[in-house]
Amino acid sequence: MKTHYDAEADALYLRFADTPVSESEEVRPGIVFDFDADGKIVAVEILDATEHLANGADLTKLAAA
């Protein structure tokens, strides 16, 4: 799994597999699932991440990575 947090955009991207993305769907405001050709989740993008994550979630370690 690969993770990337863009602090300036406040966007968190979690990539579960290197499979090509064939479709994306915003499942709720600011939460986007990327699917492969078989309809399986390949990645998740969380926009305005600090607003969506539980209190205490520390994304600064991901930003530095």
C-alpha positions in Angstrom: 0.0 0.0 0.0 1.2 3.5 -0.9 0.1 6.6 0.9 0.5 10.3 0.0 -0.7 13.3 1.9 -0.5 16.7 0.3 -0.7 19.2 3.2 -1.2 22.2 0.9 -4.2 20.6 -0.8 -5.2 18.7 2.4 -5.7 15.6 0.3 -4.9 12.0 1.4 -4.4 9.3 -1.2 -4.3 5.6 -0.3 -3.2 3.3 -3.1 -3.8 -0.4 -2.5 -2.7 -1.9 -5.8 -0.8 -0.9 -9.0 -3.8 -2.1 -11.1 -4.9 0.6 -13.5 -7.9 2.7 -12.5 -10.8 2.3 -14.9 -13.5 4.2 -12.9 -13.8 6.7 -10.0 -16.8 7.4 -7.9 -17.3 10.1 -5.2 -19.1 7.9 -2.6 -19.7 10.9 -0.3 -18.6 14.5 -0.6 -14.8 14.6 -0.6 -14.4 10.7 -0.6 -13.4 9.2 -3.9 -13.0 5.5 -4.6 -11.0 4.4 -7.7 -12.0 1.0 -9.1 -10.2 -1.4 -11.5 -11.9 -3.1 -14.5 -13.4 -5.8 -12.2 -15.0 -3.2 -9.9 -12.6 -3.7 -7.0 -11.2 -0.8 -5.0 -7.7 0.2 -6.1 -7.4 3.5 -4.2 -9.2 6.0 -2.0 -8.7 9.8 -2.2 -9.9 11.9 0.7 -10.2 15.6 -0.1 -10.2 18.1 2.8 -8.8 15.1 4.8 -8.5 16.9 8.1 -12.3 17.6 8.1 -13.1 13.9 7.4 -10.7 12.1 9.8 -11.2 11.4 13.4 -9.7 13.8 16.0 -6.2 12.8 16.8 -5.4 11.6 13.2 -1.8 12.8 12.5 -1.2 13.3 8.8 2.0 15.2 9.3 4.0 12.0 9.3 2.6 11.1 5.9 3.4 14.6 4.5 7.1 14.2 5.5 7.4 10.7 4.0 
